[in-house]
Amino acid sequence: MGKRWLLTGAVVLLLWSGLEAATLGLMVQAGVGLPPRVLQQLQTYAFQRCVAVTGCQVIPPYRVREAARSEGVFLGASVPQKGLERLLGRLGADYLLVLRVTRWEERWDFRAERALVLVGLGALDPTLGNLLGPVGLLVSLEREAEVTVLLRLFGKEGLLYSDVVTIHDAPIFSWFSATPLNAAEKALEISLLKLSQMLG
């Protein structure tokens, strides 16, 4: 029991020393029309992953929004230098990370080749002919999602780093898994990994 508590304490100490390295304000924006519930999910996901991936002390989006309103700073396509300095000062942050969703698309396609394969199998084995009904249609349908995230990292000097991450998600039998939300989470994860490498 004592060793386990000692190990836990060591891990917490290591994490704490990493968190002390930098303080990062996080903002997640929608550059396209997203339902408020979806934007909230993305903000929560980005905050949790940002803490885990970057090792920074992360200020959540709602606090960044409150500080921006208080300082009269608009975080849009560009951020004025003086406004950025005031915002970072109010937050007590070293950096401001803005993740902006600029593309959010979902498409359905019918893959005729899958239907043809099923027709061939059905001809050889009549019991498989049932697959040409509703189940066969489902197997032939493919769902695609494409999401783009613009990553921008600001410091007191201004824009320090920017990148664009696009995820095109279309796995086979993708009726449930290829959603824009899943694609967006992958894009956010990749963005944060790139940021972590840059900060490291």
C-alpha positions in Angstrom: 0.0 0.0 0.0 2.8 2.4 0.9 4.7 1.8 -2.4 1.5 2.5 -4.3 0.9 5.8 -2.6 4.6 6.7 -3.1 4.3 6.0 -6.8 1.1 8.0 -7.1 2.8 10.9 -5.3 5.7 10.8 -7.7 3.4 10.8 -10.7 1.5 13.7 -9.4 4.7 15.6 -8.6 6.0 15.0 -12.2 2.7 16.2 -13.6 2.7 19.2 -11.4 6.2 20.1 -12.4 5.1 19.9 -16.1 2.0 22.0 -15.5 4.2 24.7 -13.9 6.1 25.0 -17.2 3.6 27.2 -19.0 0.0 28.5 -18.7 -2.1 28.2 -21.8 -5.5 29.9 -22.5 -7.7 27.7 -24.7 -10.4 28.9 -27.1 -12.4 26.7 -29.4 -14.4 28.5 -32.1 -16.8 27.6 -34.9 -16.0 29.3 -38.2 -19.0 27.4 -39.7 -22.5 26.9 -38.3 -22.4 24.3 -35.5 -25.1 23.5 -33.0 -24.2 24.9 -29.5 -24.3 21.4 -28.1 -21.7 20.2 -30.6 -19.4 23.2 -29.9 -19.7 22.5 -26.2 -18.7 18.9 -26.7 -15.7 20.0 -28.8 -14.6 22.5 -26.1 -14.8 19.9 -23.4 -12.9 17.4 -25.5 -10.2 19.9 -26.5 -9.7 21.1 -22.9 -9.3 17.5 -21.6 -6.9 16.5 -24.3 -5.0 19.8 -24.1 -4.2 19.1 -20.4 -3.2 15.6 -21.2 -1.1 16.2 -24.3 0.7 19.5 -23.8 1.5 19.3 -20.1 0.5 22.9 -19.6 -1.8 24.5 -17.1 -4.8 25.1 -19.3 -7.3 27.8 -18.8 -10.7 26.6 -20.1 -12.6 28.3 -23.0 -15.3 29.8 -20.8 -12.8 31.7 -18.7 -11.0 32.9 -21.9 -14.4 34.1 -23.3 -15.1 35.9 -20.0 -11.7 37.6 -20.0 -12.0 38.6 -23.6 -15.4 40.2 -23.0 -14.1 42.0 -19.9 -11.1 43.4 -21.9 -13.2 44.2 -25.0 -11.0 41.8 -27.2 -12.6 40.1 -30.2 -11.0 36.8 -31.0 -11.9 36.4 -34.6 -9.9 35.8 -37.8 -7.2 38.1 -36.4 -6.3 39.2 -32.9 -5.0 42.8 -32.3 -1.6 42.9 -30.6 -2.6 45.3 -27.8 -5.8 43.3 -27.1 -3.8 40.1 -27.0 -1.4 41.6 -24.4 -4.3 42.7 -22.3 -6.0 39.3 -22.5 -2.9 37.3 -21.6 -2.3 39.7 -18.7 -5.8 39.3 -17.4 -5.6 35.5 -17.7 -2.1 35.3 -16.3 -1.2 33.1 -19.3 1.9 32.6 -21.3 0.1 31.5 -24.5 -3.3 31.7 -26.1 -4.3 28.7 -28.2 -7.2 29.2 -30.7 -8.7 26.2 -32.4 -11.2 27.2 -35.1 -13.3 24.7 -37.0 -13.5 26.0 -40.5 -15.0 23.0 -42.4 -17.7 20.6 -41.2 -19.1 18.4 -43.9 -21.0 15.1 -44.0 -21.9 13.1 -47.1 -23.7 9.8 -47.9 -22.6 7.7 -50.9 -24.0 4.5 -52.4 -21.2 2.0 -53.3 -22.6 0.0 -56.2 -19.7 -2.4 -56.2 -20.7 -3.7 -52.8 -24.2 -4.3 -54.1 -22.8 -6.2 -57.1 -20.7 -8.4 -54.8 -23.8 -9.2 -52.8 -25.7 -10.0 -56.0 -22.9 -12.4 -57.1 -22.9 -14.1 -53.7 -26.7 -14.3 -53.7 -26.7 -16.1 -57.0 -24.3 -18.7 -55.7 -26.0 -19.1 -52.4 -29.8 -18.2 -52.4 -29.8 -17.8 -48.6 -27.6 -14.7 -49.0 -30.2 -13.1 -51.2 -31.8 -11.6 -48.2 -28.9 -9.3 -47.9 -30.2 -7.5 -51.0 -33.1 -6.1 -48.9 -32.7 -3.4 -46.2 -29.5 -5.0 -44.9 -27.9 -5.0 -48.3 -28.7 -1.4 -48.8 -27.1 -0.5 -45.5 -23.9 -2.4 -46.5 -23.8 -0.5 -49.7 -24.1 2.9 -48.1 -21.0 4.8 -47.1 -20.9 7.8 -44.8 -18.1 10.3 -45.2 -17.1 13.2 -42.9 -14.6 16.0 -43.5 -13.5 18.5 -40.9 -10.8 21.2 -41.0 -9.4 22.8 -37.9 -7.2 26.0 -37.9 -4.7 26.0 -35.1 -3.1 29.3 -34.0 -0.8 29.8 -31.0 -0.3 33.4 -29.7 2.2 34.7 -27.2 2.9 38.2 -26.0 4.9 38.8 -29.2 1.9 37.9 -31.4 1.3 34.9 -33.6 3.9 32.2 -32.8 2.6 29.2 -34.8 -0.2 28.3 -37.1 -1.3 25.1 -38.9 -4.3 23.6 -40.6 -5.4 20.0 -40.0 -8.0 18.3 -42.2 -9.5 14.9 -41.5 -11.4 13.0 -44.1 -13.1 10.0 -42.4 -14.8 7.3 -44.5 -14.1 3.8 -42.9 -15.8 0.8 -44.5 -19.3 0.2 -43.0 -19.2 3.7 -41.6 -22.8 4.5 -40.9 -22.2 5.3 -37.3 -18.4 6.0 -36.9 -17.8 8.5 -39.7 -19.5 11.4 -38.1 -18.2 15.0 -38.3 -17.9 15.0 -34.5 -15.5 12.0 -34.6 -13.5 13.6 -37.4 -13.4 16.9 -35.5 -12.0 15.1 -32.4 -9.3 13.5 -34.5 -8.4 16.8 -36.0 -8.2 18.4 -32.6 -6.1 15.6 -31.3 -3.6 15.9 -34.2 -3.5 19.7 -33.7 -2.7 19.3 -30.0 0.0 16.8 -30.8 1.6 19.2 -33.3 1.4 21.9 -30.7 3.0 19.7 -28.0 5.9 18.9 -30.4 6.4 22.6 -31.1 6.3 23.6 -27.4 8.6 20.7 -26.6 
